[in-house]
Every structure is written in C-alpha cells, then in structure tokens.
Amino acid sequence: MPDLELPAYFSYYKSPVKMVSTPDGGLVAWRLSIDTGGWEPATDLVDEILFAVGGEISVLTADQFVQRTEYRRGRYLRGEGPVFALYETVKAIADAADAERRRLTIEEAALIKGIHRRTFVMFEEQLQQAGDPGADPTIATAAS
C-alpha cells in the first residue's frame, strides 16, 4: 500500500470518501450516503481508491472534502431546521447566478464556502449525537 498520511480525503465517482486511522493503528474508510447525509463503511474501496487515483477518483484537501460533502448534502437531502435553511440560502445564491447566466461573484463564492463549513459542523455534530461512527465535525476546523 502506498504511504498514506491519515486522515485522507478523496472523491470516488463524485462521492466524498474519507480514510481515517483506527485506535489500533489500522485504517477505516467512510463514504457519504446521499440518502441520509451520514457515513457508510467503505473500507472495501480502499485498494481501488489508492491504486486507481485518476479519472473518476481524485485526492481532495480537507477543505475540498468539506465543500464537496456539503454541496452533495444540500443538493440531495431535504428536511427542516437550521442546516436545511442554510442549504436553501446556498441554493438561492446559486440559482440567482444561474438565472443571470453568470458565475458566482468572489463574495458569493466566499459566502457559500463559509456556509458550507458551518453546515458541515452542524450536520456532523447531529450525526455524532445520533451515533454515526464516521461523523467528525473537526474536519471543518482543519479545512479552514
């Protein structure tokens, strides 16, 4: 296995995947579920990801991982509460730019990035409280 510094973040066919160390020195991988927004075990993908990086598999920074995760949660999940209100805010900003047939402004992009960092922490904290073993709100802190 190639040298791998953990935690490590990847995009696997557009799905965020994180690999983290276990207390016994091993490795576990988690893949975002677009059905729940939580984390599904993905350790069976480790070899494929590590040995096939390229094409539909790429390495992400912690910040890219947070942004990709929140983009997908905001796009595929529906619900109520503060997290979903912030997802709607992001959608409204993006929709306005689309309607005007323009790219996001620097300010809009920065606002979305900040909202995503915030929603990541909020969502991950909710997952932790619900017992999701893959949840880790501290990734957003490492990403800033």
Sequence and secondary structure as in RCSB ss.txt:
>XXXX:A:sequence
MPDLELPAYFSYYKSPVKMVSTPDGGLVAWRLSIDTGGWEPATDLVDEILFAVGGEISVLTADQFVQRTEYRRGR
YLRGEGPVFALYETVKAIADAADAERRRLTIEEAALIKGIHRRTFVMFEEQLQQAGDPGADPTIATAAS
>XXXX:A:secstr
     SSEEEEETTEEEEEEE TTS EEEEEE TTTSSEEE GGGHHHHHH  BTTEEEE HHHHHHHHHHHHHH
H    SHHHHHHHHHHHHHHHHHHTT    HHHHHHHHHHHHHHHHHHHHHHHHTT TT  TTHHHHH 
